[in-house]
């Protein structure tokens, strides 16, 4: 069996979660949920960037 490239497992997991969550949802609810998760991801990226900037500032 072929080995997955690093990160492939997370991509597959994300796809499986998305498919599972989408089942039974109408288009409006699915759109709201997609935008919510997008906002959560954006906010997590902001938090990570802020922490990295603070860590770099502390090491100077």
FIDO-607855 format. One record per residue (C-alpha): residue number from 1; residue in three letters; x, y, z. Coordinates in nm, 2 decimals. Layout:
# residues N
+-----+-----+--------+--------+--------+
!   k !   r !      X !      Y !      Z !
+-----+-----+--------+--------+--------+
! NUM ! ALA !      X !      Y !      Z !
...
+-----+-----+--------+--------+--------+
***
This chain:
# residues 60
+-----+-----+--------+--------+--------+
!   k !   r !      X !      Y !      Z !
+-----+-----+--------+--------+--------+
!   1 ! UNK !   0.00 !   0.00 !   0.00 !
!   2 ! UNK !   0.13 !   0.34 !  -0.10 !
!   3 ! UNK !   0.23 !   0.59 !   0.18 !
!   4 ! UNK !   0.04 !   0.92 !   0.19 !
!   5 ! UNK !   0.23 !   1.24 !   0.15 !
!   6 ! UNK !   0.25 !   1.45 !   0.46 !
!   7 ! UNK !  -0.08 !   1.63 !   0.51 !
!   8 ! UNK !  -0.28 !   1.41 !   0.28 !
!   9 ! UNK !  -0.44 !   1.24 !   0.58 !
!  10 ! UNK !  -0.57 !   1.58 !   0.70 !
!  11 ! UNK !  -0.71 !   1.66 !   0.36 !
!  12 ! UNK !  -0.89 !   1.33 !   0.35 !
!  13 ! UNK !  -1.02 !   1.38 !   0.71 !
!  14 ! UNK !  -1.15 !   1.72 !   0.62 !
!  15 ! UNK !  -1.33 !   1.59 !   0.32 !
!  16 ! UNK !  -1.49 !   1.31 !   0.52 !
!  17 ! UNK !  -1.61 !   1.56 !   0.78 !
!  18 ! UNK !  -1.75 !   1.80 !   0.52 !
!  19 ! UNK !  -1.94 !   1.52 !   0.35 !
!  20 ! UNK !  -2.08 !   1.39 !   0.68 !
!  21 ! UNK !  -2.18 !   1.74 !   0.79 !
!  22 ! UNK !  -2.34 !   1.82 !   0.46 !
!  23 ! UNK !  -2.57 !   1.52 !   0.45 !
!  24 ! UNK !  -2.93 !   1.62 !   0.52 !
!  25 ! UNK !  -2.86 !   2.00 !   0.52 !
!  26 ! UNK !  -3.04 !   2.23 !   0.29 !
!  27 ! UNK !  -2.84 !   2.48 !   0.08 !
!  28 ! UNK !  -2.90 !   2.78 !   0.31 !
!  29 ! UNK !  -2.79 !   2.59 !   0.62 !
!  30 ! UNK !  -2.50 !   2.44 !   0.44 !
!  31 ! UNK !  -2.39 !   2.79 !   0.33 !
!  32 ! UNK !  -2.42 !   2.93 !   0.68 !
!  33 ! UNK !  -2.22 !   2.64 !   0.82 !
!  34 ! UNK !  -1.95 !   2.68 !   0.55 !
!  35 ! UNK !  -1.91 !   3.05 !   0.63 !
!  36 ! UNK !  -1.90 !   2.98 !   1.00 !
!  37 ! UNK !  -1.62 !   2.73 !   0.96 !
!  38 ! UNK !  -1.44 !   2.97 !   0.73 !
!  39 ! UNK !  -1.46 !   3.25 !   0.99 !
!  40 ! UNK !  -1.33 !   3.01 !   1.26 !
!  41 ! UNK !  -1.04 !   2.92 !   1.04 !
!  42 ! UNK !  -0.96 !   3.29 !   0.97 !
!  43 ! UNK !  -0.97 !   3.37 !   1.33 !
!  44 ! UNK !  -0.74 !   3.08 !   1.42 !
!  45 ! UNK !  -0.49 !   3.20 !   1.16 !
!  46 ! UNK !  -0.50 !   3.55 !   1.31 !
!  47 ! UNK !  -0.44 !   3.41 !   1.66 !
!  48 ! UNK !  -0.15 !   3.19 !   1.54 !
!  49 ! UNK !   0.01 !   3.49 !   1.36 !
!  50 ! UNK !  -0.02 !   3.71 !   1.66 !
!  51 ! UNK !   0.13 !   3.44 !   1.89 !
!  52 ! UNK !   0.42 !   3.39 !   1.64 !
!  53 ! UNK !   0.48 !   3.77 !   1.62 !
!  54 ! UNK !   0.48 !   3.80 !   2.00 !
!  55 ! UNK !   0.72 !   3.50 !   2.03 !
!  56 ! UNK !   0.96 !   3.66 !   1.78 !
!  57 ! UNK !   0.94 !   3.99 !   1.96 !
!  58 ! UNK !   1.02 !   3.82 !   2.30 !
!  59 ! UNK !   1.33 !   3.65 !   2.15 !
!  60 ! UNK !   1.48 !   3.97 !   2.03 !
+-----+-----+--------+--------+--------+
***
